[in-house]
């Protein structure tokens, strides 16, 4: 597999870094499961935090085209913020669910666009 960086020659994807290989693997996995669900643990692994908004844009578009719903876990505030940023620039079909343990029970806190905007803007701890 080769990538086009705008030069005179195509570049082998392996030379473009682990992040590009990882992104291709994620996109390929979605494409072979059209209409399904896609589970990814610690989705930020293998990506520099600075490219996470672009990663989320590509994954979001790939998921829409394949009619796939992504369920991803992360412990990274930067990853959550990047997803919010990416989906804010297109169809906002993103929700963040935080799991908390309270008195032995697991509680789910759902952040919609407005709640996430406020939490990110205020720098609240959300992981």
C-alpha positions in Angstrom: 0.0 0.0 0.0 1.3 3.4 -1.0 0.5 6.9 0.0 0.5 10.1 -2.0 2.3 13.0 -0.3 2.1 15.2 -3.4 5.6 14.4 -4.6 6.6 12.7 -7.8 6.6 9.2 -6.3 4.2 7.3 -4.1 5.6 6.4 -0.6 5.2 3.0 0.9 2.7 3.4 3.8 5.1 1.7 6.2 7.5 4.6 5.6 4.8 7.1 6.6 4.8 6.0 10.2 3.0 3.6 12.6 0.0 6.0 12.9 -0.8 5.8 9.1 -0.5 2.0 9.3 -2.8 2.0 12.3 -5.3 4.3 10.7 -5.5 2.1 7.6 -6.0 -1.0 9.8 -8.9 0.8 11.6 -10.5 1.9 8.4 -10.1 -1.5 6.7 -11.7 -3.2 9.7 -14.7 -0.9 9.4 -15.1 -1.5 5.7 -15.3 -5.3 6.1 -18.2 -4.9 8.6 -20.7 -2.6 6.8 -23.8 -2.0 8.9 -22.2 -3.3 12.0 -20.4 -2.1 15.1 -16.7 -1.5 15.6 -15.1 -1.9 19.0 -11.7 -0.3 19.6 -9.9 -0.3 23.0 -7.7 2.7 23.7 -8.2 4.2 20.2 -5.5 6.9 20.7 -2.7 4.3 20.8 -0.2 4.7 18.0 -1.3 8.3 17.2 0.4 11.6 18.2 -2.1 13.8 20.1 -1.7 16.5 17.4 -3.2 14.4 14.7 -6.1 13.0 16.7 -8.7 15.5 15.3 -7.8 14.4 11.8 -7.9 10.7 12.8 -11.4 11.2 14.2 -12.5 13.1 11.1 -11.3 10.2 8.9 -12.8 7.5 11.2 -16.1 9.4 11.4 -16.4 9.7 7.6 -15.4 6.1 7.1 -18.0 5.0 9.7 -20.8 7.0 8.0 -19.9 5.6 4.6 -19.9 2.0 5.9 -22.9 2.6 8.2 -20.8 1.4 11.2 -21.1 2.5 14.8 -17.8 3.0 16.6 -17.5 2.2 20.3 -14.1 3.3 21.5 -12.4 3.5 24.9 -9.8 6.0 26.0 -8.1 7.4 29.1 -6.9 10.4 27.1 -8.5 13.8 27.6 -6.8 14.9 24.3 -8.5 12.1 22.5 -11.9 13.1 23.8 -11.3 16.7 23.0 -10.1 15.8 19.5 -13.2 13.7 18.8 -15.5 16.6 20.0 -13.5 19.0 17.8 -13.7 16.7 14.7 -17.4 16.0 15.0 -18.2 19.6 15.6 -17.0 20.3 12.1 -19.4 17.8 10.5 -22.4 15.8 11.4 -22.2 15.7 15.2 -23.0 12.0 15.7 -20.7 11.6 18.7 -21.5 10.9 22.4 -19.1 10.5 25.2 -20.1 8.1 28.1 -18.1 8.1 31.3 -18.3 5.2 33.7 -18.0 5.9 37.4 -17.9 3.6 40.4 -20.1 4.9 43.2 -20.7 2.7 46.3 -20.0 -0.5 44.3 -22.3 0.4 41.5 -21.3 1.5 38.0 -22.9 4.8 36.9 -23.0 6.1 33.3 -22.7 9.8 32.7 -23.6 10.7 29.1 -22.1 13.9 27.6 -24.0 15.3 24.6 -22.5 18.1 22.4 -23.5 20.9 24.7 -22.3 19.2 27.9 -19.0 18.2 26.3 -18.5 21.7 24.9 -18.9 23.1 28.4 -16.6 20.4 30.0 -13.9 20.8 27.4 -14.1 24.6 27.6 -13.8 24.6 31.3 -11.0 22.0 31.3 -13.0 19.6 33.6 -11.5 16.3 34.3 -13.6 13.9 32.3 -11.5 10.7 32.0 
